[in-house]
Structures are given as C-alpha cells and as structure tokens.
Amino acid sequence: MPPVPKPTAWKRVKASAARRHAAERKACQDVVWKRAGSCCEICGRWLKRPRETDSVMDVGHVHERIYRSRGGSDTDPDNCVLLCGGPGGCHERVHAKKNITEDSTP
C-alpha cells in the first residue's frame, strides 16, 4: 500500500489562488485596454495606464459594470469598461451616480 500524500498547506493553496486570480485580472485588463484603444469608453478621453504616468488626471481605471459583491466578475472583459479617472472623471461619476449611470456604459 503506497503512503498517503501529505495535504497541501492552506497558505500555499491560498497564495496559489491569489497568483492565478492576479494573472487572470491582468489578462482581462489588457483585453479591456486594447478593446477601448486607450480611450475612456464613455467620453472618449485618451488615457494612460497607471504605471505609465504620475498624473492622476490622465489615468484610466478598469471598472466592473456588475460589482463583484453582486455576483459580477472582475476577470470577465465583457463585465469591465475602461473609464477616465481623476477628479470629476467618468469613473468617479459612475460611483457617485452623477449625470451618468452604469446602464449607459457600452
């Protein structure tokens, strides 16, 4: 009878799942950025990735249409849109629900 293998430690399982999710999230963001052509999907403003600039005015944010807390996925490109950030940007207005609704995002 072969020996019973030792179960994997919970910390390792959790860390592996976190790395896999981070890779899936990055792949989703890459698809969203490419689909949007580096422009806000609501107002059309040209954006940069957060690691490309220090300015908060021209940074884009990948926003989930259906929040994860409500069953949405942050790794599904169909559930994500690219929005402009910064003060008064589309991302801020979507969260504040001012002059814009999530239903109006493409």
The first five atom37 places (N, CA, C, CB, O) and aatype in JSON, in Angstrom:
{
  "aatype": [12, 14, 14, 19, 14, 11, 14, 16, 0, 17, 11, 1, 19, 11, 0, 15, 0, 0, 1, 1, 8, 0, 0, 6, 1, 11, 0, 4, 5, 3, 19, 19, 17, 11, 1, 0, 7, 15, 4, 4, 6, 9, 4, 7, 1, 17, 10, 11, 1, 14, 1, 6, 16, 3, 15, 19, 12, 3, 19, 7, 8, 19, 8, 6, 1, 9, 18, 1, 15, 1, 7, 7, 15, 3, 16, 3, 14, 3, 2, 4, 19, 10, 10, 4, 7, 7, 14, 7, 7, 4, 8, 6, 1, 19, 8, 0, 11, 11, 2, 9, 16, 6, 3, 15, 16, 14],
  "atom_mask": [
    [1, 1, 1, 1, 1],
    [1, 1, 1, 1, 1],
    [1, 1, 1, 1, 1],
    [1, 1, 1, 1, 1],
    [1, 1, 1, 1, 1],
    [1, 1, 1, 1, 1],
    [1, 1, 1, 1, 1],
    [1, 1, 1, 1, 1],
    [1, 1, 1, 1, 1],
    [1, 1, 1, 1, 1],
    [1, 1, 1, 1, 1],
    [1, 1, 1, 1, 1],
    [1, 1, 1, 1, 1],
    [1, 1, 1, 1, 1],
    [1, 1, 1, 1, 1],
    [1, 1, 1, 1, 1],
    [1, 1, 1, 1, 1],
    [1, 1, 1, 1, 1],
    [1, 1, 1, 1, 1],
    [1, 1, 1, 1, 1],
    [1, 1, 1, 1, 1],
    [1, 1, 1, 1, 1],
    [1, 1, 1, 1, 1],
    [1, 1, 1, 1, 1],
    [1, 1, 1, 1, 1],
    [1, 1, 1, 1, 1],
    [1, 1, 1, 1, 1],
    [1, 1, 1, 1, 1],
    [1, 1, 1, 1, 1],
    [1, 1, 1, 1, 1],
    [1, 1, 1, 1, 1],
    [1, 1, 1, 1, 1],
    [1, 1, 1, 1, 1],
    [1, 1, 1, 1, 1],
    [1, 1, 1, 1, 1],
    [1, 1, 1, 1, 1],
    [1, 1, 1, 0, 1],
    [1, 1, 1, 1, 1],
    [1, 1, 1, 1, 1],
    [1, 1, 1, 1, 1],
    [1, 1, 1, 1, 1],
    [1, 1, 1, 1, 1],
    [1, 1, 1, 1, 1],
    [1, 1, 1, 0, 1],
    [1, 1, 1, 1, 1],
    [1, 1, 1, 1, 1],
    [1, 1, 1, 1, 1],
    [1, 1, 1, 1, 1],
    [1, 1, 1, 1, 1],
    [1, 1, 1, 1, 1],
    [1, 1, 1, 1, 1],
    [1, 1, 1, 1, 1],
    [1, 1, 1, 1, 1],
    [1, 1, 1, 1, 1],
    [1, 1, 1, 1, 1],
    [1, 1, 1, 1, 1],
    [1, 1, 1, 1, 1],
    [1, 1, 1, 1, 1],
    [1, 1, 1, 1, 1],
    [1, 1, 1, 0, 1],
    [1, 1, 1, 1, 1],
    [1, 1, 1, 1, 1],
    [1, 1, 1, 1, 1],
    [1, 1, 1, 1, 1],
    [1, 1, 1, 1, 1],
    [1, 1, 1, 1, 1],
    [1, 1, 1, 1, 1],
    [1, 1, 1, 1, 1],
    [1, 1, 1, 1, 1],
    [1, 1, 1, 1, 1],
    [1, 1, 1, 0, 1],
    [1, 1, 1, 0, 1],
    [1, 1, 1, 1, 1],
    [1, 1, 1, 1, 1],
    [1, 1, 1, 1, 1],
    [1, 1, 1, 1, 1],
    [1, 1, 1, 1, 1],
    [1, 1, 1, 1, 1],
    [1, 1, 1, 1, 1],
    [1, 1, 1, 1, 1],
    [1, 1, 1, 1, 1],
    [1, 1, 1, 1, 1],
    [1, 1, 1, 1, 1],
    [1, 1, 1, 1, 1],
    [1, 1, 1, 0, 1],
    [1, 1, 1, 0, 1],
    [1, 1, 1, 1, 1],
    [1, 1, 1, 0, 1],
    [1, 1, 1, 0, 1],
    [1, 1, 1, 1, 1],
    [1, 1, 1, 1, 1],
    [1, 1, 1, 1, 1],
    [1, 1, 1, 1, 1],
    [1, 1, 1, 1, 1],
    [1, 1, 1, 1, 1],
    [1, 1, 1, 1, 1],
    [1, 1, 1, 1, 1],
    [1, 1, 1, 1, 1],
    [1, 1, 1, 1, 1],
    [1, 1, 1, 1, 1],
    [1, 1, 1, 1, 1],
    [1, 1, 1, 1, 1],
    [1, 1, 1, 1, 1],
    [1, 1, 1, 1, 1],
    [1, 1, 1, 1, 1],
    [1, 1, 1, 1, 1]
  ],
  "atom_positions": [
    [[0.85, -1.18, 0.0], [0.0, 0.0, 0.0], [0.89, 1.24, 0.0], [-0.96, 0.0, 1.22], [1.75, 1.39, 0.87]],
    [[0.69, 2.15, -1.0], [1.54, 3.35, -1.06], [1.19, 4.32, 0.07], [1.38, 4.04, -2.43], [0.07, 4.33, 0.57]],
    [[2.16, 5.12, 0.45], [1.88, 6.09, 1.53], [0.89, 7.15, 1.06], [3.19, 6.75, 2.0], [0.85, 7.5, -0.12]],
    [[0.11, 7.65, 1.99], [-0.87, 8.69, 1.7], [-0.12, 10.02, 1.61], [-1.99, 8.74, 2.8], [0.61, 10.38, 2.53]],
    [[-0.31, 10.76, 0.5], [0.42, 12.03, 0.37], [-0.09, 13.05, 1.39], [0.27, 12.59, -1.06], [-1.26, 13.08, 1.76]],
    [[0.83, 13.87, 1.81], [0.51, 14.92, 2.78], [-0.3, 16.01, 2.08], [1.82, 15.51, 3.41], [0.06, 16.4, 0.97]],
    [[-1.37, 16.5, 2.68], [-2.16, 17.56, 2.03], [-1.37, 18.86, 1.93], [-3.47, 17.8, 2.8], [-0.5, 19.14, 2.76]],
    [[-1.67, 19.63, 0.91], [-1.0, 20.91, 0.71], [-1.44, 21.9, 1.79], [-1.3, 21.48, -0.71], [-2.62, 21.97, 2.15]],
    [[-0.48, 22.64, 2.29], [-0.77, 23.62, 3.34], [-1.73, 24.69, 2.82], [0.53, 24.27, 3.85], [-1.64, 25.1, 1.66]],
    [[-2.63, 25.12, 3.67], [-3.66, 26.1, 3.3], [-3.04, 27.4, 2.8], [-4.58, 26.38, 4.48], [-3.57, 28.02, 1.87]],
    [[-1.94, 27.84, 3.41], [-1.28, 29.07, 2.97], [-0.82, 28.97, 1.52], [-0.07, 29.39, 3.88], [-0.96, 29.92, 0.75]],
    [[-0.29, 27.81, 1.15], [0.17, 27.62, -0.23], [-1.0, 27.59, -1.2], [0.97, 26.33, -0.34], [-0.91, 28.15, -2.29]],
    [[-2.08, 26.95, -0.81], [-3.27, 26.89, -1.67], [-3.82, 28.29, -1.9], [-4.35, 25.98, -1.05], [-4.15, 28.66, -3.02]],
    [[-3.91, 29.07, -0.83], [-4.44, 30.43, -0.91], [-3.53, 31.33, -1.74], [-4.61, 31.02, 0.5], [-4.01, 32.11, -2.56]],
    [[-2.21, 31.21, -1.55], [-1.27, 32.02, -2.31], [-1.32, 31.66, -3.79], [0.16, 31.83, -1.77], [-1.23, 32.54, -4.65]],
    [[-1.46, 30.39, -4.1], [-1.55, 29.95, -5.49], [-2.81, 30.5, -6.15], [-1.54, 28.41, -5.57], [-2.77, 30.95, -7.3]],
    [[-3.93, 30.47, -5.42], [-5.19, 31.0, -5.95], [-5.08, 32.51, -6.17], [-6.36, 30.69, -4.99], [-5.6, 33.03, -7.16]],
    [[-4.41, 33.22, -5.27], [-4.24, 34.67, -5.4], [-3.39, 35.0, -6.63], [-3.6, 35.26, -4.12], [-3.7, 35.94, -7.36]],
    [[-2.32, 34.23, -6.86], [-1.47, 34.46, -8.04], [-2.25, 34.19, -9.32], [-0.22, 33.58, -7.99], [-2.13, 34.94, -10.3]],
    [[-3.04, 33.12, -9.33], [-3.83, 32.78, -10.51], [-4.86, 33.87, -10.8], [-4.53, 31.41, -10.32], [-5.06, 34.25, -11.96]],
    [[-5.53, 34.38, -9.75], [-6.52, 35.44, -9.93], [-5.87, 36.73, -10.43], [-7.26, 35.71, -8.61], [-6.43, 37.42, -11.29]],
    [[-4.69, 37.06, -9.9], [-3.99, 38.27, -10.34], [-3.62, 38.16, -11.82], [-2.72, 38.5, -9.49], [-3.71, 39.14, -12.56]],
    [[-3.2, 36.98, -12.26], [-2.86, 36.79, -13.67], [-4.1, 36.91, -14.55], [-2.19, 35.43, -13.87], [-4.04, 37.51, -15.63]],
    [[-5.22, 36.34, -14.1], [-6.47, 36.44, -14.86], [-6.96, 37.89, -14.92], [-7.56, 35.54, -14.24], [-7.45, 38.33, -15.96]],
    [[-6.82, 38.62, -13.83], [-7.24, 40.03, -13.77], [-6.4, 40.88, -14.72], [-7.12, 40.57, -12.31], [-6.93, 41.73, -15.43]],
    [[-5.08, 40.65, -14.74], [-4.2, 41.39, -15.64], [-4.54, 41.09, -17.1], [-2.72, 41.05, -15.35], [-4.55, 42.0, -17.93]],
    [[-4.81, 39.83, -17.41], [-5.19, 39.46, -18.78], [-6.49, 40.16, -19.17], [-5.34, 37.92, -18.92], [-6.62, 40.63, -20.3]],
    [[-7.45, 40.23, -18.26], [-8.73, 40.91, -18.51], [-8.49, 42.4, -18.75], [-9.7, 40.71, -17.32], [-9.05, 42.97, -19.68]],
    [[-7.65, 43.03, -17.92], [-7.36, 44.45, -18.09], [-6.69, 44.72, -19.43], [-6.48, 44.95, -16.95], [-6.98, 45.72, -20.08]],
    [[-5.78, 43.83, -19.84], [-5.12, 44.0, -21.13], [-6.14, 43.97, -22.27], [-4.05, 42.91, -21.34], [-6.04, 44.75, -23.21]],
    [[-7.11, 43.06, -22.19], [-8.15, 42.96, -23.21], [-9.01, 44.22, -23.23], [-9.04, 41.71, -22.97], [-9.34, 44.74, -24.3]],
    [[-9.38, 44.72, -22.05], [-10.21, 45.93, -21.96], [-9.47, 47.14, -22.51], [-10.63, 46.18, -20.5], [-10.05, 47.93, -23.26]],
    [[-8.19, 47.3, -22.16], [-7.4, 48.42, -22.67], [-7.29, 48.36, -24.19], [-6.0, 48.43, -22.03], [-7.41, 49.38, -24.86]],
    [[-7.06, 47.15, -24.72], [-6.93, 47.01, -26.17], [-8.26, 47.29, -26.87], [-6.43, 45.6, -26.52], [-8.3, 47.97, -27.89]],
    [[-9.35, 46.76, -26.31], [-10.68, 46.98, -26.89], [-11.02, 48.46, -26.92], [-11.75, 46.2, -26.11], [-11.58, 48.96, -27.9]],
    [[-10.69, 49.17, -25.85], [-11.02, 50.6, -25.74], [-10.06, 51.48, -26.53], [-11.03, 51.02, -24.28], [-10.35, 52.65, -26.75]],
    [[-8.93, 50.94, -26.95], [-7.95, 51.75, -27.67], [-7.35, 52.84, -26.81], [0.0, 0.0, 0.0], [-7.03, 53.92, -27.3]],
    [[-7.2, 52.57, -25.51], [-6.65, 53.52, -24.54], [-7.48, 54.79, -24.42], [-5.23, 53.89, -24.92], [-6.95, 55.86, -24.11]],
    [[-8.79, 54.69, -24.67], [-9.7, 55.84, -24.53], [-10.83, 55.47, -23.58], [-10.26, 56.28, -25.91], [-11.25, 54.32, -23.52]],
    [[-11.33, 56.46, -22.85], [-12.48, 56.26, -21.97], [-13.66, 55.8, -22.83], [-12.82, 57.57, -21.18], [-13.93, 56.39, -23.88]],
    [[-14.35, 54.76, -22.38], [-15.44, 54.21, -23.16], [-16.73, 55.03, -23.04], [-15.71, 52.79, -22.74], [-17.72, 54.71, -23.68]],
    [[-16.71, 56.09, -22.23], [-17.89, 56.96, -22.14], [-17.63, 58.29, -22.84], [-18.27, 57.2, -20.66], [-18.38, 58.68, -23.72]],
    [[-16.55, 58.98, -22.44], [-16.32, 60.32, -23.0], [-15.27, 60.34, -24.12], [-15.88, 61.26, -21.9], [-15.15, 61.34, -24.82]],
    [[-14.52, 59.25, -24.3], [-13.56, 59.19, -25.38], [-12.21, 59.83, -25.1], [0.0, 0.0, 0.0], [-11.38, 59.95, -26.0]],
    [[-11.98, 60.24, -23.86], [-10.71, 60.89, -23.5], [-9.56, 59.88, -23.56], [-10.8, 61.51, -22.09], [-9.72, 58.73, -23.14]],
    [[-8.41, 60.29, -24.08], [-7.24, 59.41, -24.19], [-6.64, 59.21, -22.81], [-6.19, 59.99, -25.16], [-6.51, 60.17, -22.05]],
    [[-6.26, 57.97, -22.47], [-5.79, 57.63, -21.14], [-4.46, 56.9, -21.17], [-6.82, 56.78, -20.42], [-4.06, 56.34, -22.19]],
    [[-3.78, 56.91, -20.03], [-2.55, 56.15, -19.84], [-2.78, 55.13, -18.74], [-1.36, 57.08, -19.49], [-3.64, 55.29, -17.87]],
    [[-1.98, 54.06, -18.78], [-2.03, 53.07, -17.71], [-1.4, 53.67, -16.45], [-1.3, 51.75, -18.13], [-0.52, 54.53, -16.56]],
    [[-1.84, 53.24, -15.27], [-1.31, 53.81, -14.03], [0.2, 53.74, -13.91], [-1.93, 53.12, -12.85], [0.81, 54.64, -13.35]],
    [[0.83, 52.69, -14.43], [2.27, 52.57, -14.3], [3.03, 53.43, -15.31], [2.68, 51.12, -14.47], [4.26, 53.51, -15.24]],
    [[2.34, 54.07, -16.23], [2.98, 54.89, -17.27], [3.06, 56.36, -16.91], [2.25, 54.73, -18.56], [3.74, 57.12, -17.61]],
    [[2.4, 56.79, -15.86], [2.36, 58.22, -15.54], [2.22, 58.44, -14.03], [1.19, 58.9, -16.28], [1.78, 57.55, -13.3]],
    [[2.61, 59.62, -13.59], [2.44, 60.01, -12.19], [1.21, 60.87, -11.99], [3.68, 60.74, -11.69], [0.77, 61.07, -10.86]],
    [[0.65, 61.38, -13.07], [-0.5, 62.27, -13.0], [-1.78, 61.46, -12.78], [-0.61, 63.12, -14.28], [-1.98, 60.42, -13.41]],
    [[-2.65, 61.95, -11.91], [-3.93, 61.27, -11.69], [-4.98, 61.72, -12.71], [-4.44, 61.53, -10.26], [-6.05, 61.12, -12.79]],
    [[-4.67, 62.75, -13.46], [-5.67, 63.31, -14.38], [-5.87, 62.46, -15.63], [-5.27, 64.7, -14.78], [-6.97, 62.42, -16.18]],
    [[-4.83, 61.78, -16.09], [-4.95, 61.04, -17.34], [-4.8, 59.53, -17.16], [-3.94, 61.53, -18.32], [-4.38, 58.83, -18.08]],
    [[-5.15, 59.04, -15.98], [-5.05, 57.61, -15.69], [-6.41, 56.95, -15.93], [-4.57, 57.38, -14.23], [-7.45, 57.48, -15.55]],
    [[-6.38, 55.79, -16.57], [-7.6, 55.04, -16.8], [-7.83, 54.01, -15.7], [0.0, 0.0, 0.0], [-6.89, 53.51, -15.09]],
    [[-9.1, 53.69, -15.46], [-9.49, 52.69, -14.47], [-10.37, 51.66, -15.14], [-10.22, 53.34, -13.26], [-11.28, 52.0, -15.89]],
    [[-10.1, 50.39, -14.87], [-10.97, 49.33, -15.37], [-12.06, 49.15, -14.32], [-10.17, 47.98, -15.64], [-11.78, 48.8, -13.17]],
    [[-13.3, 49.38, -14.72], [-14.45, 49.38, -13.82], [-15.36, 48.2, -14.14], [-15.22, 50.71, -13.91], [-15.62, 47.92, -15.31]],
    [[-15.84, 47.51, -13.11], [-16.77, 46.4, -13.32], [-18.2, 46.94, -13.4], [-16.64, 45.35, -12.19], [-18.63, 47.68, -12.51]],
    [[-18.91, 46.58, -14.44], [-20.32, 47.01, -14.57], [-21.16, 46.41, -13.46], [-20.89, 46.6, -15.95], [-21.91, 47.12, -12.79]],
    [[-21.04, 45.1, -13.26], [-21.72, 44.44, -12.15], [-20.65, 44.16, -11.11], [-22.46, 43.11, -12.61], [-19.7, 43.41, -11.36]],
    [[-20.81, 44.77, -9.94], [-19.8, 44.66, -8.9], [-19.63, 43.21, -8.46], [-20.17, 45.53, -7.7], [-20.57, 42.41, -8.52]],
    [[-18.41, 42.88, -8.0], [-18.14, 41.53, -7.52], [-19.05, 41.19, -6.34], [-16.68, 41.38, -7.11], [-19.44, 40.03, -6.19]],
    [[-19.39, 42.16, -5.52], [-20.25, 41.92, -4.37], [-21.67, 41.53, -4.79], [-20.3, 43.15, -3.48], [-22.44, 40.99, -4.0]],
    [[-22.0, 41.8, -6.05], [-23.32, 41.46, -6.57], [-23.26, 40.32, -7.59], [-23.98, 42.68, -7.21], [-24.18, 40.12, -8.37]],
    [[-22.15, 39.59, -7.56], [-22.03, 38.42, -8.42], [-21.31, 38.65, -9.73], [0.0, 0.0, 0.0], [-21.21, 37.73, -10.54]],
    [[-20.81, 39.85, -9.98], [-20.08, 40.13, -11.2], [-18.65, 39.6, -11.12], [0.0, 0.0, 0.0], [-18.17, 39.24, -10.05]],
    [[-18.0, 39.54, -12.26], [-16.64, 39.03, -12.32], [-15.68, 40.15, -12.71], [-16.54, 37.86, -13.31], [-15.97, 40.93, -13.62]],
    [[-14.55, 40.21, -12.02], [-13.54, 41.2, -12.39], [-12.52, 40.61, -13.35], [-12.84, 41.73, -11.14], [-11.54, 41.27, -13.69]],
    [[-12.74, 39.39, -13.8], [-11.86, 38.76, -14.78], [-12.56, 38.52, -16.11], [-11.32, 37.44, -14.23], [-12.01, 37.86, -16.99]],
    [[-13.78, 39.03, -16.26], [-14.54, 38.89, -17.5], [-14.51, 40.22, -18.25], [-16.01, 38.45, -17.2], [-15.08, 41.2, -17.78]],
    [[-13.87, 40.27, -19.42], [-13.78, 41.54, -20.16], [-15.15, 42.11, -20.56], [-12.95, 41.35, -21.4], [-15.27, 43.32, -20.73]],
    [[-16.16, 41.26, -20.7], [-17.49, 41.75, -21.04], [-18.14, 42.5, -19.89], [-18.38, 40.59, -21.47], [-19.07, 43.28, -20.1]],
    [[-17.67, 42.27, -18.67], [-18.22, 42.94, -17.5], [-17.42, 44.18, -17.13], [-18.25, 41.98, -16.32], [-17.78, 44.89, -16.19]],
    [[-16.33, 44.46, -17.84], [-15.45, 45.57, -17.49], [-15.43, 46.64, -18.58], [-14.03, 45.06, -17.24], [-15.55, 46.33, -19.76]],
    [[-15.29, 47.88, -18.16], [-15.14, 49.01, -19.09], [-13.97, 49.86, -18.62], [-16.46, 49.86, -19.17], [-13.63, 49.87, -17.44]],
    [[-13.36, 50.57, -19.56], [-12.26, 51.48, -19.25], [-12.84, 52.89, -19.1], [-11.15, 51.44, -20.35], [-13.48, 53.4, -20.01]],
    [[-12.6, 53.5, -17.93], [-13.12, 54.84, -17.65], [-11.99, 55.76, -17.23], [-14.2, 54.79, -16.56], [-10.98, 55.32, -16.68]],
    [[-12.17, 57.05, -17.5], [-11.17, 58.03, -17.08], [-11.3, 58.28, -15.58], [-11.34, 59.37, -17.87], [-12.4, 58.28, -15.02]],
    [[-10.16, 58.48, -14.95], [-10.12, 58.7, -13.5], [-9.92, 60.17, -13.19], [0.0, 0.0, 0.0], [-10.24, 61.04, -14.01]],
    [[-9.41, 60.43, -12.02], [-9.15, 61.8, -11.61], [-10.41, 62.47, -11.1], [0.0, 0.0, 0.0], [-11.51, 61.92, -11.21]],
    [[-10.26, 63.66, -10.53], [-11.41, 64.39, -10.01], [-12.4, 64.74, -11.12], [-10.95, 65.68, -9.29], [-12.02, 65.34, -12.13]],
    [[-13.63, 64.36, -10.95], [-14.67, 64.66, -11.93], [-14.67, 63.74, -13.14], [0.0, 0.0, 0.0], [-15.43, 63.97, -14.08]],
    [[-13.83, 62.7, -13.13], [-13.77, 61.76, -14.25], [-14.98, 60.83, -14.28], [0.0, 0.0, 0.0], [-15.76, 60.77, -13.33]],
    [[-15.11, 60.12, -15.37], [-16.26, 59.22, -15.56], [-16.3, 58.13, -14.49], [-16.21, 58.58, -16.95], [-17.38, 57.74, -14.05]],
    [[-15.14, 57.64, -14.06], [-15.12, 56.59, -13.03], [-15.7, 57.11, -11.72], [-13.69, 56.08, -12.81], [-16.47, 56.42, -11.06]],
    [[-15.32, 58.31, -11.35], [-15.85, 58.92, -10.12], [-17.34, 59.19, -10.25], [-15.1, 60.24, -9.81], [-18.1, 58.97, -9.3]],
    [[-17.77, 59.66, -11.43], [-19.18, 59.96, -11.62], [-20.05, 58.69, -11.63], [-19.38, 60.73, -12.93], [-21.19, 58.72, -11.16]],
    [[-19.51, 57.59, -12.15], [-20.26, 56.33, -12.13], [-20.5, 55.9, -10.69], [-19.5, 55.22, -12.92], [-21.6, 55.49, -10.33]],
    [[-19.45, 55.98, -9.86], [-19.61, 55.58, -8.47], [-20.52, 56.54, -7.71], [-18.25, 55.51, -7.79], [-21.24, 56.12, -6.8]],
    [[-20.5, 57.82, -8.06], [-21.36, 58.8, -7.41], [-22.74, 58.86, -8.05], [-20.72, 60.19, -7.45], [-23.66, 59.48, -7.53]],
    [[-22.88, 58.18, -9.22], [-24.12, 58.16, -9.99], [-24.59, 59.57, -10.35], [-25.21, 57.43, -9.21], [-25.77, 59.89, -10.22]],
    [[-23.64, 60.41, -10.81], [-23.96, 61.78, -11.22], [-23.9, 61.88, -12.74], [-22.99, 62.8, -10.57], [-22.87, 61.55, -13.33]],
    [[-24.95, 62.32, -13.37], [-25.01, 62.57, -14.8], [-24.67, 61.35, -15.65], [-24.09, 63.7, -15.16], [-24.44, 61.47, -16.85]],
    [[-24.62, 60.22, -15.05], [-24.21, 59.02, -15.77], [-24.7, 57.8, -15.0], [-22.66, 58.98, -15.95], [-24.73, 57.82, -13.77]],
    [[-25.08, 56.79, -15.68], [-25.48, 55.56, -14.99], [-24.68, 54.41, -15.56], [-27.01, 55.29, -15.13], [-24.17, 54.5, -16.68]],
    [[-24.56, 53.35, -14.8], [-23.84, 52.19, -15.28], [-24.53, 51.57, -16.49], [-23.7, 51.16, -14.17], [-23.88, 50.93, -17.31]],
    [[-25.83, 51.77, -16.6], [-26.58, 51.2, -17.73], [-26.2, 51.88, -19.03], [-28.08, 51.32, -17.5], [-26.38, 51.31, -20.1]],
    [[-25.67, 53.11, -18.95], [-25.34, 53.84, -20.18], [-23.97, 53.46, -20.71], [-25.39, 55.33, -19.95], [-23.6, 53.86, -21.82]],
    [[-23.18, 52.68, -19.93], [-21.86, 52.28, -20.42], [-22.04, 51.21, -21.49], [-20.96, 51.75, -19.26], [-22.93, 50.36, -21.39]],
    [[-21.21, 51.26, -22.5], [-21.36, 50.29, -23.6], [-21.12, 48.87, -23.17], [-20.44, 50.63, -24.71], [-21.21, 47.95, -23.99]]
  ]
}
